Amino acid sequence: MKLLKDILYKAGLVEVIGSTNLAITSVCFDSRQVKKDCLFIATRGTQMDGHRFVESAISAGAIAVVCEEMPGVQDEKITYIRVTDSSYALGLIAANFYDNPSTKLKLIGVTGTNGKTTTVTLLFNLFQTLGHKAGILSTVKNQIHTEVIPATHTTPDAIQLNELLKLMVDRGCRYCFMEVSSHAIVQNRIAGLNFAGGVFTNITHDHLDYHKTFDAYIRAKKGFFDQLGEDAFALVNKDDANGLIMLQNTKALKKTYALKTSADFKCKIVENQFSGLLLNIEGSEVWTKLIGAFNAYNMLAVYATATLLKENKINILTTLSNLNAVEGRFEYERTENGIIGIVDYAHTPDALMNVLQTLNEIRTGNEQVITIIGCGGDRDALKRPLMAKIACEWSSRVILTSDNPRSEDPDGIIKQMKKGVEPQHYKKTLCITDRKEAIKTACSLAEPGDIILLAGKGHESYQEIRGVKYPFDDRKILNENLKLFEK
């Protein structure tokens, strides 16, 4: 319970009607979650405007309302606070309500199109192994030291974020490693948080259904680094064409990492095999269990971040060599007759290209690479033909299938993907809408030594069709069919 006047600090107040000397039991922006003596914040979402539900919130027990526009009819028993931006105010108010937990641990945010989940997971596992209590907020899971909490979004809303961070502080966590999505930046979900550091992995074609243009997508990512304070660090991938753009207006300590160009933190790939990577990081060789050049970048980002957090370099490298691959990211299994099945979350053109390039670098040249790929519904449709084009260019056989069609017709999505298949690749491309049947077909086509890449869903344990999530685990179904067709 907090006094209203205390949790409004820095929230951008324009006008107040009523008393702010009220005891607030909770804060929410969803009128369905309002409880007695709650503060309701009317935010404008992508599909709903919270200002429409002010009366419902008051009827449910709210005693104060934060809004951008005052209601035409006001209840004299209710306190109304007008702000310039209610989504921004929500972040500040949530932070104040939970005693600003981000100031009581070192919060590291990782943003970029690809590599966020791997980087934050490796950082979390590294620091836990080094003996620090830590938390993680990621696409795959949220975890407070040893307690796992299911994740529903890449970045939770501002209230959930601060509640989770408060729990981390209460349980003795000194660090938190967090994915920061472009949506969360634009929607002010990270407003009010104090980051000790920010990491930029890369930026490629994604989320243009939301941001509309690539330039707007870049500006969204940059917005995170613009918010960092003087006591924080900003670490960016210098090999990415837009890496240095992220540093242009930041007040934070500027640092870079790279494999191809000069940078503050450098790495070289010595060996790249299915068994792992041999890396030379700043003059020291380290063997890792992760595979592919894209993971060399992730490992270097982790090393650089840990170094900037003052960890011992030898301890960092020793621990990195023992860390396992992240769930649903280049997870592979080899059958007795040598067929390799790989499950990867690659759902952007660049991520798919990275995985397929890695496979073609490692294979001897005689094996087939059979790729099963789909595209999610209600998401950026512009990348669909590009995904199919990349799959065809880098694979021996391609099966276009359903991913999470959501509210869209899966056959319609596949039809859009087919536009990227060039005439010379028609014969090696199949369209099988049923994802389970597509996996079964790929396994039946595979010969000893071949490689099957099942891309797009990775760690997900469901398939979303017409708003319903059905149990579906790529790893389980691929494994079952690999055994079924083992020759």
Summary of the structure (lengths in Angstrom):
residues: 487
radius of gyration: 24.1
end to end distance: 65.1
largest distance: 78.4
contacts: 1753
relative contact order: 0.08
helix: 35%
strand: 25%
